[in-house]
């Protein structure tokens, strides 16, 4: 596992330690982390504060995203995939997509290259959270 996914996992664990949903994201460009973020929907009472959105907000106005790769511990949902497409981020690396398939096909249809690392650490962290917090998880993915 590379340093970028390790950093995304650190972000997911940070969210969990704050009482949030354990999803983390990192934006990489030129072999360097330029932004990090984690899901803060619970912590900030903000339904849009998904990990990938938090990461992009933390990056600020960087101009072109075409040389960036977004790392996320979980396959992005349609909200976050829309941001990836909007900003022309060409590559997304995910820790897993077993617990949530998200907007995988949408991303592919829009020319985004996806690498699914299928990491047991990401799968276990997410499945444990879903099992222990089904209502919170369903709220996060819009199944009420």
N, C-alpha and C positions, 0 to 999 in steps of 0.2 A: 504494500500500500504506500502511495506517495505522500509527501508532506501536505499536499493540498487537501486530500481526503481526510488525513489525520486532523487537520485544522477544522474541517467541517464537522467531524465527529466531536471534537472538543466543544464546538459551538452548540451542538445538539445536547451534549451533557450539561452545558451551562444553562440552557433553557430548562432542562429537566430539574436542575438544582434550584431554579427560580420558581418552580411550580408550573412551568409551561410545557408545551408539547415538544418532544425531543427531535427537532429537525434543525440541522445546521447547514450553512452554505458559505462558500468562499468564491471570490472572483479572482482569477489568475490572469496575469498578462506578462509576457516576457520572462516566465519562470519565477515570478514573484507574486505574492499575495498582495492585491491592492485593496481588498475589502473583505470583511467577514460579517456574518449576521446569523441570527437564529430566530426561530419562531417566538414572537412576543404577543400573540393574540390574547393570552390570558393575563400576562403581566401588565400590559398597557391597555387592556380592554379595547383592543383595536382589531376588528375582524379582517383587516387587510394586511396586518403585520406578519406575513409569512416569512420564513427564513430567507428565501431568495429575494423578496422585496426589501427586507431589512438590509441585506447585503448590498443590493444595488443602491439603496439610499445612502448607505455608508460610503459607497464609492464616490458619491457626489457626481458632479458634472465632469466626466472624463473625456468627453468628445466621442471618439469612435470606439466601439466595442468589438469591432471585427477581428481583433487580435486576442480577444479574451476567451477564456473557458470558464464556465460556471460549474462548480462542484456542489452537489447537494447530497445529503445523506438519504434522501427519498426522492423518487420520481416527482418532478414538479406537477402541480395541479394546473388547471386551465388559466387561472389568474397569473401564476408565475410564468407559465409557458408563454402567455401573451406578452409579458415583459421581455422574455428572451427573444421572441420573434420581433417585437417592436424595436429593440435595440440592436438587432442583427448579431446576436451572440451566436457564433457558428457551431459551438460544441458544448455539450452538457455531459458531465460525468456524474453518475448517481451511485450511491452506495447500495441501493436495492430498490426493486420495484415489485416485490412479492406481496407486501402488505398493502400497497397502493399502486395501481398501474398508472394513475394520473393521466396526464395529457401526452403520453408517449407517441401515439399516432399523430396527434396534432403537430407536435414538434417535428416528427419525420416528414410529414406532408409539407412543412414549411422549410425543408432543407437543413434542419438542425441535425448534426451528427451526434448520436447518443452512445455513450459507453456505459453499460450497466455492470458494475463490479461484483454484484451479487454477494456482498459481504455479510457474513454471519453476525458480526458485531452490530451492524446496522439493522439487520432483520430482527435480531433478538431484542434490541433496545426498543424498536417500534412495536413489535408484537406484544411485549410485556406491557408497554404503555397502553395499547389498545385494549388489552384484556382487563387492565386495572382501571381504565378510564373510558369506557365505551361511549358515554354521553358526550364527553368533551371531544373525543375523536370525531364522532358523528357531526358535532357542531362545526368542527374545523373543516371537514370535507363537504359540508352543506347537506348532510342527511339528517334531517331533524325529525 
